[in-house]
Amino acid sequence: MNILCKIFGHKPPIYAKKGWYSPGEEYAKVDKNIIKDGVGTQHAKIYSECPRCEEVFMLCRIHLPTTNLKRNQS
């Protein structure tokens, strides 16, 4: 781990080196362990790579949107 990451924490992926994509559009990964609480809200964690030390870290936690998709019953 980089000394700056130990002192200040990891850098968000928006500060990654510019590539073929637009800045601020770096990819992150959703954890496969999605948890559903007692009221039906689904919770997940987002992981990303620190552009400074390249360590994967938890970027944030999110509530997954609910979908009301109705399937065609035939």
N, CA, C and O atoms as a GROMACS GRO file, in nm:
protein
  296
    1MET      N    1   0.084  -0.118   0.000
    1MET     CA    2   0.000   0.000   0.000
    1MET      C    3   0.089   0.124   0.000
    1MET      O    4   0.190   0.129   0.070
    2ASN      N    5   0.052   0.221  -0.076
    2ASN     CA    6   0.123   0.348  -0.087
    2ASN      C    7   0.112   0.423   0.046
    2ASN      O    8   0.010   0.416   0.113
    3ILE      N    9   0.218   0.496   0.083
    3ILE     CA   10   0.217   0.573   0.208
    3ILE      C   11   0.106   0.677   0.209
    3ILE      O   12   0.045   0.702   0.313
    4LEU      N   13   0.078   0.739   0.093
    4LEU     CA   14  -0.031   0.838   0.085
    4LEU      C   15  -0.166   0.773   0.110
    4LEU      O   16  -0.255   0.834   0.169
    5CYS      N   17  -0.183   0.649   0.064
    5CYS     CA   18  -0.309   0.577   0.087
    5CYS      C   19  -0.324   0.544   0.236
    5CYS      O   20  -0.435   0.546   0.288
    6LYS      N   21  -0.213   0.514   0.303
    6LYS     CA   22  -0.220   0.487   0.447
    6LYS      C   23  -0.259   0.612   0.524
    6LYS      O   24  -0.333   0.604   0.622
    7ILE      N   25  -0.210   0.728   0.481
    7ILE     CA   26  -0.237   0.853   0.553
    7ILE      C   27  -0.374   0.909   0.518
    7ILE      O   28  -0.453   0.942   0.606
    8PHE      N   29  -0.403   0.920   0.387
    8PHE     CA   30  -0.524   0.989   0.342
    8PHE      C   31  -0.635   0.897   0.294
    8PHE      O   32  -0.747   0.943   0.271
    9GLY      N   33  -0.607   0.770   0.278
    9GLY     CA   34  -0.705   0.677   0.222
    9GLY      C   35  -0.687   0.662   0.072
    9GLY      O   36  -0.612   0.738   0.010
   10HIS      N   37  -0.756   0.567   0.014
   10HIS     CA   38  -0.742   0.539  -0.129
   10HIS      C   39  -0.803   0.651  -0.213
   10HIS      O   40  -0.895   0.720  -0.170
   11LYS      N   41  -0.750   0.666  -0.332
   11LYS     CA   42  -0.802   0.764  -0.428
   11LYS      C   43  -0.922   0.702  -0.500
   11LYS      O   44  -0.918   0.585  -0.537
   12PRO      N   45  -1.027   0.779  -0.520
   12PRO     CA   46  -1.140   0.727  -0.599
   12PRO      C   47  -1.095   0.702  -0.744
   12PRO      O   48  -1.003   0.768  -0.792
   13PRO      N   49  -1.160   0.609  -0.813
   13PRO     CA   50  -1.118   0.574  -0.949
   13PRO      C   51  -1.134   0.687  -1.050
   13PRO      O   52  -1.082   0.676  -1.161
   14ILE      N   53  -1.204   0.793  -1.016
   14ILE     CA   54  -1.220   0.904  -1.110
   14ILE      C   55  -1.085   0.968  -1.142
   14ILE      O   56  -1.069   1.033  -1.245
   15TYR      N   57  -0.987   0.950  -1.053
   15TYR     CA   58  -0.855   1.008  -1.072
   15TYR      C   59  -0.758   0.913  -1.144
   15TYR      O   60  -0.638   0.939  -1.149
   16ALA      N   61  -0.809   0.804  -1.198
   16ALA     CA   62  -0.724   0.709  -1.270
   16ALA      C   63  -0.668   0.773  -1.397
   16ALA      O   64  -0.720   0.873  -1.446
   17LYS      N   65  -0.563   0.714  -1.448
   17LYS     CA   66  -0.503   0.766  -1.571
   17LYS      C   67  -0.606   0.764  -1.682
   17LYS      O   68  -0.687   0.672  -1.692
   18LYS      N   69  -0.602   0.865  -1.763
   18LYS     CA   70  -0.698   0.874  -1.874
   18LYS      C   71  -0.664   0.767  -1.978
   18LYS      O   72  -0.548   0.745  -2.012
   19GLY      N   73  -0.766   0.703  -2.027
   19GLY     CA   74  -0.749   0.600  -2.127
   19GLY      C   75  -0.841   0.626  -2.245
   19GLY      O   76  -0.869   0.741  -2.278
   20TRP      N   77  -0.888   0.521  -2.307
   20TRP     CA   78  -0.977   0.535  -2.423
   20TRP      C   79  -1.116   0.581  -2.380
   20TRP      O   80  -1.194   0.629  -2.462
   21TYR      N   81  -1.149   0.566  -2.252
   21TYR     CA   82  -1.279   0.607  -2.200
   21TYR      C   83  -1.270   0.751  -2.149
   21TYR      O   84  -1.161   0.806  -2.135
   22SER      N   85  -1.382   0.808  -2.123
   22SER     CA   86  -1.386   0.944  -2.069
   22SER      C   87  -1.350   0.944  -1.922
   22SER      O   88  -1.383   0.847  -1.852
   23PRO      N   89  -1.284   1.046  -1.871
   23PRO     CA   90  -1.254   1.053  -1.727
   23PRO      C   91  -1.383   1.049  -1.646
   23PRO      O   92  -1.483   1.111  -1.684
   24GLY      N   93  -1.380   0.978  -1.537
   24GLY     CA   94  -1.500   0.964  -1.454
   24GLY      C   95  -1.586   0.847  -1.492
   24GLY      O   96  -1.689   0.823  -1.429
   25GLU      N   97  -1.548   0.773  -1.594
   25GLU     CA   98  -1.626   0.658  -1.639
   25GLU      C   99  -1.550   0.528  -1.617
   25GLU      O  100  -1.567   0.432  -1.692
   26GLU      N  101  -1.464   0.525  -1.515
   26GLU     CA  102  -1.390   0.404  -1.486
   26GLU      C  103  -1.485   0.297  -1.432
   26GLU      O  104  -1.589   0.329  -1.375
   27TYR      N  105  -1.450   0.172  -1.451
   27TYR     CA  106  -1.536   0.062  -1.409
   27TYR      C  107  -1.510   0.025  -1.264
   27TYR      O  108  -1.400   0.041  -1.213
   28ALA      N  109  -1.614  -0.024  -1.198
   28ALA     CA  110  -1.607  -0.080  -1.065
   28ALA      C  111  -1.685  -0.211  -1.069
   28ALA      O  112  -1.753  -0.240  -1.168
   29LYS      N  113  -1.675  -0.290  -0.963
   29LYS     CA  114  -1.743  -0.419  -0.960
   29LYS      C  115  -1.839  -0.426  -0.843
   29LYS      O  116  -1.809  -0.380  -0.733
   30VAL      N  117  -1.955  -0.486  -0.869
   30VAL     CA  118  -2.053  -0.508  -0.765
   30VAL      C  119  -2.023  -0.644  -0.701
   30VAL      O  120  -2.002  -0.743  -0.771
   31ASP      N  121  -2.022  -0.647  -0.569
   31ASP     CA  122  -2.000  -0.771  -0.495
   31ASP      C  123  -2.116  -0.866  -0.523
   31ASP      O  124  -2.231  -0.823  -0.532
   32LYS      N  125  -2.086  -0.993  -0.538
   32LYS     CA  126  -2.189  -1.092  -0.569
   32LYS      C  127  -2.278  -1.124  -0.448
   32LYS      O  128  -2.388  -1.178  -0.466
   33ASN      N  129  -2.234  -1.091  -0.329
   33ASN     CA  130  -2.311  -1.120  -0.207
   33ASN      C  131  -2.410  -1.006  -0.182
   33ASN      O  132  -2.382  -0.913  -0.106
   34ILE      N  133  -2.525  -1.015  -0.246
   34ILE     CA  134  -2.630  -0.914  -0.230
   34ILE      C  135  -2.719  -0.957  -0.114
   34ILE      O  136  -2.767  -1.071  -0.110
   35ILE      N  137  -2.740  -0.866  -0.022
   35ILE     CA  138  -2.816  -0.896   0.100
   35ILE      C  139  -2.951  -0.825   0.093
   35ILE      O  140  -2.960  -0.709   0.053
   36LYS      N  141  -3.055  -0.896   0.133
   36LYS     CA  142  -3.190  -0.838   0.138
   36LYS      C  143  -3.228  -0.823   0.284
   36LYS      O  144  -3.221  -0.919   0.361
   37ASP      N  145  -3.268  -0.701   0.323
   37ASP     CA  146  -3.303  -0.677   0.463
   37ASP      C  147  -3.449  -0.712   0.490
   37ASP      O  148  -3.519  -0.762   0.401
   38GLY      N  149  -3.496  -0.685   0.611
   38GLY     CA  150  -3.630  -0.722   0.654
   38GLY      C  151  -3.743  -0.650   0.583
   38GLY      O  152  -3.856  -0.698   0.585
   39VAL      N  153  -3.714  -0.536   0.521
   39VAL     CA  154  -3.820  -0.463   0.450
   39VAL      C  155  -3.810  -0.479   0.298
   39VAL      O  156  -3.881  -0.411   0.224
   40GLY      N  157  -3.721  -0.568   0.252
   40GLY     CA  158  -3.713  -0.600   0.111
   40GLY      C  159  -3.611  -0.520   0.031
   40GLY      O  160  -3.601  -0.539  -0.090
   41THR      N  161  -3.535  -0.432   0.095
   41THR     CA  162  -3.434  -0.355   0.024
   41THR      C  163  -3.309  -0.441   0.004
   41THR      O  164  -3.262  -0.506   0.097
   42GLN      N  165  -3.258  -0.441  -0.118
   42GLN     CA  166  -3.136  -0.516  -0.148
   42GLN      C  167  -3.015  -0.425  -0.133
   42GLN      O  168  -3.014  -0.312  -0.181
   43HIS      N  169  -2.912  -0.476  -0.065
   43HIS     CA  170  -2.790  -0.401  -0.039
   43HIS      C  171  -2.673  -0.470  -0.108
   43HIS      O  172  -2.666  -0.593  -0.112
   44ALA      N  173  -2.581  -0.390  -0.163
   44ALA     CA  174  -2.462  -0.445  -0.229
   44ALA      C  175  -2.344  -0.352  -0.201
   44ALA      O  176  -2.363  -0.238  -0.160
   45LYS      N  177  -2.223  -0.403  -0.224
   45LYS     CA  178  -2.101  -0.324  -0.208
   45LYS      C  179  -2.034  -0.309  -0.345
   45LYS      O  180  -2.037  -0.400  -0.427
   46ILE      N  181  -1.975  -0.192  -0.367
   46ILE     CA  182  -1.904  -0.164  -0.492
   46ILE      C  183  -1.754  -0.161  -0.461
   46ILE      O  184  -1.711  -0.093  -0.368
   47TYR      N  185  -1.676  -0.235  -0.541
   47TYR     CA  186  -1.531  -0.240  -0.523
   47TYR      C  187  -1.463  -0.180  -0.646
   47TYR      O  188  -1.511  -0.194  -0.758
   48SER      N  189  -1.350  -0.113  -0.622
   48SER     CA  190  -1.274  -0.053  -0.730
   48SER      C  191  -1.125  -0.062  -0.699
   48SER      O  192  -1.086  -0.095  -0.587
   49GLU      N  193  -1.044  -0.032  -0.798
   49GLU     CA  194  -0.900  -0.034  -0.781
   49GLU      C  195  -0.849   0.108  -0.758
   49GLU      O  196  -0.886   0.200  -0.831
   50CYS      N  197  -0.766   0.124  -0.658
   50CYS     CA  198  -0.707   0.255  -0.629
   50CYS      C  199  -0.605   0.287  -0.738
   50CYS      O  200  -0.515   0.207  -0.763
   51PRO      N  201  -0.617   0.404  -0.804
   51PRO     CA  202  -0.522   0.438  -0.910
   51PRO      C  203  -0.382   0.469  -0.857
   51PRO      O  204  -0.285   0.471  -0.934
   52ARG      N  205  -0.370   0.492  -0.727
   52ARG     CA  206  -0.239   0.525  -0.670
   52ARG      C  207  -0.160   0.399  -0.634
   52ARG      O  208  -0.042   0.388  -0.668
   53CYS      N  209  -0.224   0.303  -0.563
   53CYS     CA  210  -0.151   0.184  -0.516
   53CYS      C  211  -0.200   0.055  -0.581
   53CYS      O  212  -0.142  -0.051  -0.558
   54GLU      N  213  -0.306   0.062  -0.662
   54GLU     CA  214  -0.363  -0.051  -0.736
   54GLU      C  215  -0.423  -0.159  -0.647
   54GLU      O  216  -0.442  -0.272  -0.692
   55GLU      N  217  -0.452  -0.126  -0.522
   55GLU     CA  218  -0.519  -0.220  -0.433
   55GLU      C  219  -0.670  -0.208  -0.453
   55GLU      O  220  -0.722  -0.098  -0.469
   56VAL      N  221  -0.739  -0.322  -0.452
   56VAL     CA  222  -0.885  -0.321  -0.464
   56VAL      C  223  -0.943  -0.288  -0.326
   56VAL      O  224  -0.903  -0.347  -0.226
   57PHE      N  225  -1.036  -0.192  -0.322
   57PHE     CA  226  -1.095  -0.150  -0.196
   57PHE      C  227  -1.245  -0.127  -0.213
   57PHE      O  228  -1.292  -0.111  -0.325
   58MET      N  229  -1.319  -0.127  -0.101
   58MET     CA  230  -1.462  -0.102  -0.107
   58MET      C  231  -1.484   0.047  -0.129
   58MET      O  232  -1.447   0.130  -0.046
   59LEU      N  233  -1.545   0.079  -0.241
   59LEU     CA  234  -1.570   0.218  -0.279
   59LEU      C  235  -1.693   0.272  -0.207
   59LEU      O  236  -1.691   0.384  -0.155
   60CYS      N  237  -1.802   0.194  -0.205
   60CYS     CA  238  -1.925   0.239  -0.139
   60CYS      C  239  -2.021   0.122  -0.125
   60CYS      O  240  -1.998   0.012  -0.177
   61ARG      N  241  -2.128   0.148  -0.052
   61ARG     CA  242  -2.240   0.055  -0.040
   61ARG      C  243  -2.361   0.119  -0.109
   61ARG      O  244  -2.377   0.241  -0.105
   62ILE      N  245  -2.444   0.036  -0.171
   62ILE     CA  246  -2.559   0.090  -0.244
   62ILE      C  247  -2.686   0.012  -0.211
   62ILE      O  248  -2.680  -0.103  -0.167
   63HIS      N  249  -2.799   0.076  -0.235
   63HIS     CA  250  -2.929   0.009  -0.236
   63HIS      C  251  -2.961  -0.019  -0.382
   63HIS      O  252  -2.956   0.072  -0.465
   64LEU      N  253  -2.993  -0.142  -0.414
   64LEU     CA  254  -3.026  -0.178  -0.550
   64LEU      C  255  -3.170  -0.137  -0.580
   64LEU      O  256  -3.258  -0.152  -0.495
   65PRO      N  257  -3.194  -0.086  -0.699
   65PRO     CA  258  -3.331  -0.047  -0.734
   65PRO      C  259  -3.420  -0.171  -0.748
   65PRO      O  260  -3.374  -0.278  -0.788
   66THR      N  261  -3.545  -0.153  -0.714
   66THR     CA  262  -3.640  -0.262  -0.732
   66THR      C  263  -3.696  -0.256  -0.873
   66THR      O  264  -3.708  -0.148  -0.932
   67THR      N  265  -3.729  -0.370  -0.926
   67THR     CA  266  -3.787  -0.375  -1.059
   67THR      C  267  -3.923  -0.442  -1.050
   67THR      O  268  -3.943  -0.536  -0.974
   68ASN      N  269  -4.014  -0.392  -1.128
   68ASN     CA  270  -4.149  -0.448  -1.133
   68ASN      C  271  -4.174  -0.506  -1.271
   68ASN      O  272  -4.270  -0.468  -1.339
   69LEU      N  273  -4.089  -0.597  -1.312
   69LEU     CA  274  -4.103  -0.657  -1.443
   69LEU      C  275  -4.205  -0.770  -1.437
   69LEU      O  276  -4.198  -0.856  -1.349
   70LYS      N  277  -4.296  -0.770  -1.530
   70LYS     CA  278  -4.394  -0.877  -1.541
   70LYS      C  279  -4.358  -0.960  -1.664
   70LYS      O  280  -4.340  -0.907  -1.774
   71ARG      N  281  -4.346  -1.088  -1.642
   71ARG     CA  282  -4.311  -1.177  -1.753
   71ARG      C  283  -4.435  -1.220  -1.828
   71ARG      O  284  -4.544  -1.233  -1.772
   72ASN      N  285  -4.416  -1.242  -1.955
   72ASN     CA  286  -4.525  -1.291  -2.039
   72ASN      C  287  -4.556  -1.435  -2.001
   72ASN      O  288  -4.468  -1.521  -2.011
   73GLN      N  289  -4.673  -1.462  -1.959
   73GLN     CA  290  -4.710  -1.598  -1.923
   73GLN      C  291  -4.782  -1.663  -2.042
   73GLN      O  292  -4.890  -1.621  -2.082
   74SER      N  293  -4.719  -1.767  -2.096
   74SER     CA  294  -4.781  -1.835  -2.208
   74SER      C  295  -4.798  -1.982  -2.179
   74SER      O  296  -4.849  -2.056  -2.262
   0.00000   0.00000   0.00000
